């Protein structure tokens, strides 16, 4: 199991049976290099969770006041 998964759901496991489109699963194997259906599904769930967490951050755009010099922080004086 990957470390990212452990960070999100420590010790929570459930067995389930799902029907997944064979072409979709084949594309997932090909594009990710993952070897098991379990790994593909877990990575998909992790990605879904991260995407939704990022949306929460994007929703803050324009609502947070930041005072700083980005070029200076990046060392571009």
RODOLUM-731891 format. One line per 2 residues: number of its first residue (from 0); their letters; for each residue x, y, z of N, C-alpha, C. Coordinates in Angstrom, 3 decimals. Example, Ala and Ser with C-alpha at 12.3 -4.5 7.8 and 13.67 -1.06 7.14 Angstrom:
2
0> AS> 13.190 -5.690 7.800 12.300 -4.500 7.800 13.200 -3.300 7.800; 12.850 -2.250 7.080 13.670 -1.060 7.140 12.900 0.030 7.870
This chain:
77
0> XX> 0.841 -1.179 0.000 0.000 0.000 0.000 0.882 1.235 0.000; 0.491 2.278 -0.696 1.311 3.474 -0.805 1.208 4.330 0.462
2> XX> 2.233 5.127 0.711 2.257 5.976 1.895 1.144 7.005 1.888; 0.795 7.524 0.713 -0.273 8.520 0.632 -1.580 7.938 1.147
4> XX> -1.850 6.707 0.805 -3.089 6.073 1.244 -3.100 5.940 2.757; -1.980 5.570 3.355 -1.885 5.428 4.797 -2.138 6.755 5.492
6> XX> -1.698 7.854 4.877 -1.878 9.160 5.474 -3.339 9.587 5.459; -4.075 9.140 4.488 -5.467 9.553 4.364 -6.387 8.692 5.229
8> XX> -6.210 7.382 5.188 -7.082 6.463 5.918 -6.247 5.409 6.628; -5.768 5.725 7.799 -4.926 4.789 8.532 -5.788 3.665 9.097
10> XX> -5.469 2.432 8.678 -6.108 1.260 9.251 -7.567 1.049 8.889; -8.070 1.735 7.886 -9.467 1.563 7.483 -9.495 0.794 6.171
12> XX> -9.987 -0.427 6.222 -10.043 -1.253 5.021 -11.443 -1.832 4.879; -11.914 -1.940 3.658 -13.196 -2.587 3.430 -13.108 -3.407 2.152
14> XX> -13.732 -4.529 2.153 -13.794 -5.378 0.979 -15.087 -5.042 0.243; -14.967 -4.897 -1.071 -16.154 -4.604 -1.863 -15.994 -5.186 -3.254
16> XX> -17.084 -5.469 -3.876 -17.091 -5.931 -5.267 -17.725 -4.840 -6.112; -17.029 -4.456 -7.183 -17.550 -3.430 -8.074 -17.375 -3.870 -9.517
18> XX> -18.250 -3.386 -10.361 -18.155 -3.661 -11.790 -17.496 -2.449 -12.437; -16.356 -2.692 -13.107 -15.600 -1.615 -13.741 -15.453 -1.936 -15.226
20> XX> -15.660 -0.955 -16.056 -15.524 -1.097 -17.496 -14.122 -1.622 -17.829; -14.039 -2.711 -18.578 -12.756 -3.335 -18.916 -11.841 -2.393 -19.697
22> XX> -12.402 -1.626 -20.630 -11.582 -0.689 -21.409 -11.020 0.426 -20.524; -11.840 0.885 -19.597 -11.403 1.921 -18.678 -10.259 1.404 -17.795
24> XX> -10.397 0.186 -17.292 -9.351 -0.401 -16.453 -8.076 -0.620 -17.265; -8.210 -1.084 -18.495 -7.037 -1.289 -19.355 -6.316 0.036 -19.596
26> XX> -7.074 1.096 -19.823 -6.476 2.421 -20.022 -5.765 2.891 -18.760; -6.351 2.604 -17.614 -5.738 2.993 -16.345 -4.423 2.249 -16.137
28> XX> -4.412 0.941 -16.433 -3.167 0.173 -16.321 -2.093 0.754 -17.235; -2.479 1.036 -18.460 -1.522 1.519 -19.458 -0.975 2.902 -19.084
30> XX> -1.841 3.785 -18.634 -1.412 5.156 -18.360 -0.678 5.311 -17.039; -0.899 4.391 -16.093 -0.263 4.528 -14.779 0.898 3.574 -14.552
32> XX> 0.886 2.450 -15.246 1.900 1.438 -14.989 1.616 0.604 -13.751; 0.476 0.845 -13.115 0.106 0.050 -11.949 -0.226 -1.375 -12.383
34> XX> -0.051 -2.315 -11.472 -0.174 -3.726 -11.839 -1.449 -4.406 -11.352; -2.133 -3.831 -10.361 -3.329 -4.491 -9.827 -4.536 -3.564 -9.889
36> XX> -5.699 -4.152 -9.978 -6.934 -3.363 -9.975 -7.080 -2.608 -8.659; -6.688 -3.251 -7.572 -6.757 -2.614 -6.258 -5.932 -1.334 -6.256
38> XX> -4.712 -1.396 -6.792 -3.862 -0.208 -6.840 -4.470 0.889 -7.699; -5.046 0.507 -8.831 -5.674 1.498 -9.717 -6.834 2.186 -9.002
40> XX> -7.681 1.400 -8.354 -8.837 1.978 -7.649 -8.372 2.867 -6.501; -7.389 2.412 -5.713 -6.897 3.221 -4.604 -6.295 4.531 -5.088
42> XX> -5.494 4.477 -6.155 -4.898 5.706 -6.680 -5.984 6.644 -7.199; -7.009 6.088 -7.820 -8.121 6.914 -8.286 -8.838 7.598 -7.133
44> XX> -9.038 6.885 -6.044 -9.698 7.466 -4.878 -8.828 8.551 -4.246; -7.532 8.293 -4.152 -6.612 9.290 -3.605 -6.637 10.556 -4.452
46> XX> -6.604 10.387 -5.772 -6.643 11.536 -6.677 -7.945 12.320 -6.514; -9.054 11.622 -6.386 -10.353 12.273 -6.202 -10.373 13.091 -4.910
48> XX> -9.849 12.518 -3.839 -9.799 13.218 -2.558 -8.925 14.457 -2.659; -7.734 14.312 -3.244 -6.824 15.451 -3.383 -7.441 16.555 -4.222
50> XX> -8.092 16.168 -5.313 -8.710 17.164 -6.193 -9.772 17.964 -5.438; -10.563 17.278 -4.644 -11.603 17.977 -3.886 -11.006 18.855 -2.792
52> XX> -9.904 18.420 -2.176 -9.230 19.259 -1.189 -8.650 20.498 -1.852; -8.088 20.346 -3.031 -7.527 21.479 -3.759 -8.617 22.465 -4.146
54> XX> -9.794 21.972 -4.448 -10.903 22.864 -4.799 -11.230 23.768 -3.625; -11.154 23.232 -2.420 -11.382 24.054 -1.241 -10.382 25.190 -1.145
56> XX> -9.145 24.917 -1.496 -8.108 25.956 -1.490 -8.377 26.968 -2.601; -8.749 26.462 -3.789 -9.044 27.378 -4.899 -10.217 28.296 -4.567
58> XX> -11.143 27.819 -3.767 -12.292 28.648 -3.389 -11.884 29.853 -2.549; -10.678 29.833 -1.988 -10.180 30.955 -1.194 -9.595 32.066 -2.056
60> XX> -9.443 31.814 -3.350 -8.833 32.803 -4.238 -9.580 34.141 -4.153; -8.799 35.182 -3.915 -9.368 36.522 -3.817 -9.934 36.841 -2.444
62> XX> -9.925 35.872 -1.526 -10.499 36.080 -0.199 -9.437 36.213 0.881; -8.192 35.895 0.548 -7.110 35.944 1.519 -6.155 37.065 1.122
64> XX> -5.869 37.950 2.065 -4.942 39.053 1.781 -3.536 38.553 2.055; -2.653 38.726 1.060 -1.257 38.342 1.190 -0.400 39.553 0.908
66> XX> 0.548 39.796 1.774 1.433 40.932 1.611 2.860 40.413 1.573; 3.481 40.455 0.415 4.837 39.959 0.286 5.358 40.201 -1.115
68> XX> 6.630 39.858 -1.310 7.271 40.028 -2.598 7.695 38.650 -3.093; 6.962 38.104 -4.024 7.220 36.763 -4.518 8.580 36.656 -5.194
70> XX> 8.978 37.670 -5.963 10.302 37.632 -6.602 11.407 37.588 -5.559; 11.249 38.347 -4.491 12.245 38.349 -3.414 12.303 36.980 -2.730
72> XX> 11.156 36.400 -2.491 11.101 35.076 -1.858 11.764 34.018 -2.718; 11.668 34.181 -4.021 12.262 33.227 -4.961 13.735 33.529 -5.226
74> XX> 14.266 34.573 -4.616 15.669 34.910 -4.764 15.974 35.694 -6.024; 14.981 36.341 -6.604 15.166 37.146 -7.817 15.148 38.628 -7.480
76> X> 16.141 39.061 -6.816 16.167 40.473 -6.394 16.354 41.330 -7.539
